[in-house]
Amino acid sequence: MIKLNAAGNLDPLPIVRDALAKNADDIQILGMDTAPALRVRQFLEGKGFSVQIQDDNGQLTLTGSHRKLPHSPGVLRAAPPQKRSSQAQVLAAPIIEPHKTNPLPATARQARPTYLILNRVLGQDAQEKGRPSGLGEILMKSFLGALTKAVRYPEAIILMNEGVKLALFNTSTCDNLKALEAQGVRVLVSGTCALHLGITENIGAGVLANMHEIIGELGNAEKCITI
């Protein structure tokens, strides 16, 4: 097994590629942050590796083992499944700059808000016969749907904690987030939260971001609204 130390390295892919060039079947990378670890995992899985990530007080250790595949003429490694390819495109998508839509009047410019969403429901869910009524979920879907039709789009939407579940594949909230992305709204999904909840591979909108990137987005926001 080849062991690499990526502590403080924001882009460990070059040293990983060098290791693979030496025909390494087993590789371990130590001391990575969330975003680089997720990028390396996608890269290795695309090369036919099975990958595990362990969290040690915020420092991630990634272990990859190459899957031994039956030999077939002209095929050395199996192509990744279609869903994986689609997911890789989502995770690798750059944070796009705001599109020139819905311009504000020159005489009355107002800041476009950044929304920090920390839950998958809006407000505290009402109780009905001792159980959650689902009202909070309905309100959140309605809120994101209304944003897609707003006169002025948000600058960015940041999803953290349970809020990352709004970006799950095959949900109406994911569709709304993708519609906002198409209008130039930056959608950042906390990679740490998605990894902790075990839903990284099912994120269908936005780009996975680490805490430094999220803090940078919040620091540049003219107006921030927490939900």
N, C-alpha and C positions, 0 to 999 in steps of 0.2 A: 504493500500500500504506500502510495505517495502522500506525504503530509505537507500541507502548505499553511503558512501563517499569514492571514489577510488582515490582521489588526490594523485599523486606521486606513485601510485601502478601500477607497470608494468604488473602485472598478477592478475587482480581482479577475475578471475574465481573461486578460492577457496571460497571467501566470497559469490559469487553468488550462488554456489552450496549449501552452508550452508543455504542461504535464501530459496532456492527451497525445501530443506529438511523440511522446516517448512510449506510446502504446500502453498507458496505464489502465488497468482494469479496475483498480480500486483507488479511490482518492478521498482525502479528508482535508477540509479547509477549516481552519480555526479562526475565531475572533472576528466574525463578520457582523455588520449591522443588518437590519431586516431587509431593506431594499436591495443591497448587493446580493444577499443570500437568495432572495427570490429570483433575481435575474440569473444567477449561476444555476439554480435548480432547473429553471426552464431550459437553459442551454444544455445541461447534462442530460435531462430527460429527452431532449430532442436528439441526443447522440446515442440513445438506447440505454441510459443508466437508470437504475432504481435509486432514489435519493431519500435520505432521511435527514431531518433538521432537529437538533436539540438546542434548547434555550438554557443558557447558564447565566442567570442574572443579567439578561439583556445582550449578552454576547453569544452569537449563534455558532454552532459547529455543524457543518454539513458533511455528510458521508455519502459517497456515491459508489455503487458497485455496478459494473457493466453486466447486463443480462446476457447470458449465453444463449444464443439463438440457433436453431437448426440451420444447417447450411442449405442454401438453395442457389442454383446457378444465377450469377449476376446480382445477387442480393446479399449484402453483408450485414445490414441492420434493418430491422423493421421500421417502417415509417410510423411516426406518432399518429395516434387516432385523430380523427377530424376535430373532435371537441378540443383536444389539446392544442391543435394548430390555431383554432379560433381563439382559445384562451391566451395563447402566446401573443397574438396580435393585440389583445386587450391590454395585457400587462406591459407590453413593450411600447404601447402607444405614447407618443410624447405629449406633454401638456401644451395644448395649442393656444396660440394667442387669441385674444378676443376678436371676434368677427365684427366687421363694420356694419352692424345692424342696429335698428332702433336708435338712431342718433338723437341726442338731446338738443333742445333749442339752445342756441349759442347764448341767449340772454338769461337762461335759467338752468345751468348745468347742475345736476344732482349726482351724488356719488352712487355708483352701483354697489349694492350690498354684497358682502360675502356671508353665506349661511354656514354656520357650524352646527351640524345635526348629530346629536349624541344618542338618539333612540330611534327605533323603527316605528314608534307611535308618536302622535302629536299630543302633548300634555299627559296627564295621568288618566289612564283608561278607566272609564266609568264601569261600575259593577252592576250586573244584572242577575239577580237570584244567586248572589254569592260568587259569580264568575265574571271575568272580563267580558264586557259587552261587544268588544271589537270596534267601539266608536273611535278610539285613538288611532287605530290602523286606517279606518275609513278617512279620518281627517288628514292623516299624513299623505295618503294617496291623492286626496283632493287638493292638498296644498301644492304638491309637486306638479300635478296636472295643471293647476292654475298658473304656475310659474312658466310653463311652456307657452302660455298664451298672454303673458304679461306684456305691457307696453315697453317696459324696460327690463331686460334680462339681468340676472345676478352676475356679478363679476366671477364668483367661484362658489362651489359647494364643497364642503369638507365633511366627510363621513367618518365618525369615530365611534368606539364602543359598539352598542347594539345597532347604531345607525348604519354600520357597514352592510347590514343585511338588506338594506334598501337597494343595493346594487347587485343582488343575486340574479342569476339568469332566470328567464321565463317568468318575470314578475312585472306587473304594471308599473311599479316604481322604477324598475330598471329601464323600461321603455321610455319613461318620462326623463330619466337622467340622460339617456342617449340622445333624446330629442334636444335637450338643453346643450349637450356637447356639440351637436350639429350647428348650434347657433353661436358657438364660440365660448360657452361657459366652461370654465375649468372645473373638473370633478376629481377631487382627491380622495382616495380611499385609504384609510390607515392600514398599512401592511401588517403592523404588529397586532391590531385587533382582528383582522381577517385570519392571520395565522393562529392566534389564540383560540378563535372560535372554530377553527378547522374548515373554513369555507374559502380559502384562497383560490382553489381551482374552480370555484363556482361564481366568481366575481365576473359580471358581464358588462359593467360600465365603469368609466373612469380609469384612473391610473393609480396603481399602488404607490404610496408615498411613505417615507419614514418621518420621524418626528421633526428632524431638521427642516425638511421640505414643507411640512405643515406649519411650523413656526414661521418660516419665511413668508408663506402665503398670508398668514394672519398679520404678520408685521407690515406687509404692504397694503393691507385692506384699508380703504378709507372709511368703511363702515362695516362692522361685524355684528351679525344677529345670531344668537345662540338659541337653538331649539332643543 
